[in-house]
Amino acid sequence: MYEETTGAGYAGEKKNSCGQTPVSPKETAAGHLAALLTIFIWGTTFISTKVLLVDFQPVEILFFRFLLGSLALLIVCPRRMEHTSLKRELTFAAAGFCGVCLYYLLENVALTLTSASNVGVIISVSPFFTALLSRLFLKGEERLTAGFFAGFAAAMAGIALISLNGSALQLNPDGDLLALLAAFVWAIYSILTRKISGYGCSVILTTRRTFFYGLLFMLPVLLFSDSQGLAAANHLAEPVCLLNLLFLGLGASALCFVTWNFSVRILGAVQTCVYIYMVPVITIAASVLILKEPVTWMSAAGTLLTLAGLFLSQRRKA
């Protein structure tokens, strides 16, 4: 996979036929490690979210976590973004709307209308949507191979085993459709992130700008929801709530969106997005270690299938 070089390359570097600078093996390894770190943290966020839902509305949790994430990124990198334009700002706004606001709202609403198992399986279709959109809108992305589709099939089978785990798959059209739409919205966000990576700006600055627009789009939802306002904010003084929000804001938002966007810049939208297959595996591991839930043969088989699917999807042509 190659990195776009608008403002990011060095003079005299060799470029491929698409006008892009090759990424070194060291950078590629860093991209994979960043994606793994991101997925590891995202796979454990369900525990913090479950704790916070006792005292907060879903939209309140989203607003507080991304507000904390924005403040953290501002402290880490207080300088302003330069050389922006209306077209770039519209791209940042679209990324904030899709990846920060709309995706999480669709997922949360879907969870109220259908089972968590259905949502877990359907959301994992996102890498497939990302692959299709990347071929349509991104130049220079690698061609999709038979290995990608074989990996997708294996991973989806594994995720279905993990998510269902002996229960029957019951169709709930409204919730299932919203979950499918959420997967498609995340794919759009991944494509937009790949576009943004070509601007040559700091990943922290671009992530901070995306958060800013995401919070703007979230405000109307917060105002017209059943938010408790100051009453909900008072719960921030409780150590359990504060620690879980800090984990979501600083870890799952500030850190993970930076590492995810970094991976997209290095690996490309498709290769990074297939790591989403790992989320149910991490969730199962966290459930066993933290919640002491038992391991069943279906979850074990599903884990192996998902890992095999990830391996197949990441393989390149010789």
Buried (B, 14 or more C-beta within 10 A) or exposed (E): BBBBBEEBBEEEEEEEEEEBBBBEEEBBEBBBEBBBBBBBBBBBBBBBBEBBEEBBBBBBBBBBBBBBBBBBBBEEBEEEBEEBEEEBEEBBBBBBBBBBBBBBBBBBBBBEBBBEBBBBBBBBBBBBBBBBBBBEBBEBBBEBBEBBBBBBBBBBBBBBBBBBBEEEEEEBEEBBBBBBBBBBBBBBBBBBBBBBBBBBBEBBBBBBBBBBBBBBBBEEBBEEBEBBEEEBEEBEEEEEBEEBBBBBBBBBBBBBBBBBBBBBBBBBBBBBBBBBBBBBBBBBBBBEEEEEEEEBEBBEBBBBBBBBBBBBBBEEEE
